[in-house]
Amino acid sequence: MTRLPMPRRLAAAAILLWAALAAAAAAREITDATGRSVTVPDSPARVFAAGPPAAVLLYVLKPEAMLGWTRAPKPADLPYLLPATRGLPALGRLTGRGDTLNLEVLLSAGPDLIVDFGTVNDTYLSLAERIEAQTGVPYVLIDGSFANTPRALRELGALLGVPERGERLARYAEETFAAVDAQLAELPAADRPGVYLARGPEGLETAGPNSINAEIIARAGGRNVVEAENDGLAAISPENVLAWAPGAIVTIDKGFAAGVAADPAWAAVPAVAEGRVYLAPAAPFGFIDSPPSVNRLIGLRWLAAMLHGGSAPGALREEIRDFYTLFYQVTPDDAALDALLGG
C-alpha cells in the first residue's frame, strides 16, 4: 500500500480536522416542538420533508432545499408550482397514513435535515427519535396546528437560513387571521352555520372538531357538526349526516360535489337541499386540508367568504392571486384562476 509522505499526511489530517471543526461551528442546538434538543446545520441545503404538510411548508420557505415530494404532483398542480420543483422525485413519506419510505431511500437522498410539521404527540416523538438514531440525520418536529402557523413559519424560516422570508409569510398569516376575526367579530355563535367536511367520492369520510384536518371550519366561523372525539379521520353514514343536518357542506372531492345533488340519500340534508355544497380548490394544494399545512391560509379566506359573504368575487380572486404569488412564487393568470376556482 502506498503511503503519503509525512508532510502530506499531516496536511491531509489538518484538512480533515479543519472540516470537522467547520462543520461543528456551522451546527447549532435548537429545541423543537416536543422539547427535544436537536443539533442542526446552520443553513440546511438538503432537507427531507417527513410528510405532505412539511413538504408544503418547506416549499413555500426554501424550495431550492427540497430533495423531492412525498407524492408526485398531479398534472393539474404543475402550473401553480415553480418550474424547478415540478420534476423533483416522489420519495414517499415517513409520517401519516400510508407511510411509504424506507431508510435506504432516505439515506440515498442525502438529507442534512428531516422536518415534520403537524400533530405533536408521543407517536411522532418516538418516530423522530428512532429515525434520528438509525440515520444520524437531525429530525425536527414543528407544531402544525393552524393557530401556530405564524410561529411555524418564523421557526422554520430561521432554521433554514431564510428568516426574512419566514417573517414575511408569518406576517401574512397574522394579517389573514386578523382579517377573518374582524369579519366574524359581530357574528353571534348562534348564527354560525353547521358545517360538514365531506371527504372521498361518497363524502362519507370526515373529521371532527378536534382533528387537524377540520380545524379551519371553526376558524372560519363555522360549527363542525361531526360528533367525534378523536383527532383523526372517521368513516360515517349518510344517516349520520342527515341527523347532524349541516347548513353547509365543504368537500375536497370533485366527484362528490358533482353528484351529491342527485343522490337520494343526501337529498334531505339542508346543505344539499339549499345548494350550499362548496368544492374547495385543490391545486397545487388543497384549501381546506390535503394536506393541512400553510395552504390553509388562503383556504381560510375562501371558506369565510363562502360561509359568510363579505368579499366580492373579484376581490377574492385577487386575494388568491396575491397568495399564490407570495407563497408559491407563481402568479396565476386569469385562465389559471378560472381553472382553479371552477373546480
Buried (B, 14 or more C-beta within 10 A) or exposed (E): EEEEEEEEEEEEEEEEEEEEEEEEEEEEEBEBBBEBEBEBBEEBEBBBBBBBBBBBBBBBBBBEBBBBBBBBBEEEBBBBBBEEBBEBEEBBBBBBEEBEBEEEBBEEBEBBBBBBBBBBEEEBBEBBEEBBEEBEBBBBBBBBBBEBBBBBBBBBBBBBBBBEBBBBBBEBBBEBBEBBEEBBEEEEEEEBBBBBBBBBEBBBBBBBBBBBBBBBBBBBBBBBBBEBEEBEBBEBEBEBBBEBEBBBBBBBBEEBBEBBEEBEBBEEBBBBEEEBBBBBBBBBBBBBBBBBBBBBBBBBBBBBBBBBEEBEEEEBBEBBBEBBEBBBEBEBEEEBBEBBBEE
